[in-house]
Amino acid sequence: MTLDSGEVGQSYTVSRMELPEQVEHRLEALGMTLGTRVSILGSKGGGTLILKVRGTRFAIGRGITRRIEVA
């Protein structure tokens, strides 16, 4: 399942990221690595997900979240 199809209020574990290298490195710098728990806090305008990763909240567009697989 991809992160963009997850439900608000649920937590998931990142299992794979199929992103451009630059974007993947940026997410890793923010703490989102393979095996990390990610909580979906909400969505903004239908195109952006608000996530909580390792105690930090940030927003990611659906173009990116649809390329992150979670379990």
C-alpha positions in Angstrom: 0.0 0.0 0.0 1.2 3.5 -0.6 1.3 6.3 1.9 -1.3 8.4 0.0 -3.9 5.7 0.4 -3.4 5.5 4.2 -6.1 6.7 6.7 -5.9 9.8 8.9 -5.1 8.8 12.5 -3.3 5.6 11.5 0.4 4.8 11.7 2.4 2.9 9.1 6.0 1.6 8.6 7.9 2.8 5.6 8.9 -0.3 3.6 10.1 1.2 0.3 10.6 4.6 -1.3 10.7 5.0 -5.1 11.7 8.6 -5.4 14.3 10.7 -7.2 17.6 10.6 -5.3 17.5 14.2 -4.2 13.9 13.9 -2.7 14.8 10.6 -1.0 17.9 12.2 0.6 15.8 15.1 1.8 13.3 12.8 3.4 16.0 10.8 5.0 17.5 14.0 6.5 14.1 14.7 8.0 14.1 11.3 9.6 12.0 9.3 7.2 14.0 6.2 6.5 13.1 2.6 5.8 11.5 1.0 8.8 10.4 4.4 10.3 6.9 4.7 11.8 4.9 7.4 10.1 1.5 8.8 11.4 -0.9 10.5 9.1 -2.3 13.5 11.0 -4.5 15.0 8.3 -4.7 16.3 4.8 -4.7 19.8 3.5 -6.7 20.7 0.4 -6.8 17.1 -0.8 -3.3 17.3 -2.2 -1.0 17.4 0.8 -0.7 15.0 3.7 0.4 16.2 7.1 2.6 13.6 8.7 4.4 13.0 12.0 7.8 11.3 11.7 10.0 10.8 14.8 8.2 13.6 16.7 8.4 16.1 13.8 5.3 17.2 11.9 5.6 18.1 8.2 3.6 18.2 5.0 4.3 16.2 1.9 2.5 16.4 -1.5 0.6 13.4 -2.9 3.0 13.2 -5.8 5.6 12.1 -3.3 3.4 10.1 -0.9 2.1 7.9 -3.7 5.7 6.7 -4.3 6.3 5.7 -0.7 5.2 2.2 0.2 4.1 1.4 3.7 3.0 -1.6 5.7 
